Amino acid sequence: FKNRDHVDKVTKVYNRFCKKLEKAGLTKKPFETATQFGKRVAEQLPDKKPVILKITTAYNNLHYGKHPNQLLLRSFEEKVKAFKL
């Protein structure tokens, strides 16, 4: 089973990504999944589409995957940290 600290860390990093998008007026709606939100935002920011979709996919894999992957987590954190609007 997954480590709770791992899930909490993944969620914390994803929330940082969402905050960056919020500052640009792109807020995740309560009913949207991460995938739905990522696709919507990617369409509104076509120049950022590849990285938005990579971040969203990494989040889903890390959050819902069966085995914590530290390498993917590190890459996910770096992508979110580097993401600028």
C-alpha positions, 0 to 999 in steps of 0.5 A: 500500500502507499505511504501516507506521507508520499500521498500528502507530498504529492498533493502538496506539490500539485496544490502549488501547481494549482496556485500558480494557475490560480494567479493567472485566473485559472481556478480548478473547479471543485467537481473537476478531476486533475485530468479535466482541469489539466486539459481545460487549462492546457487548451487555454494556455497552448504554449504551456500545453505539453508541460501542463499535461506532463505535470497532470499525468505525473500527479495522477501516476504518483497519487493513484499509482500502487507503488511510490516512485521517488524518481518520478516524485523528484521529476514532478517536483522539479516540473512544478517548481520550474513552471512559470506563466 
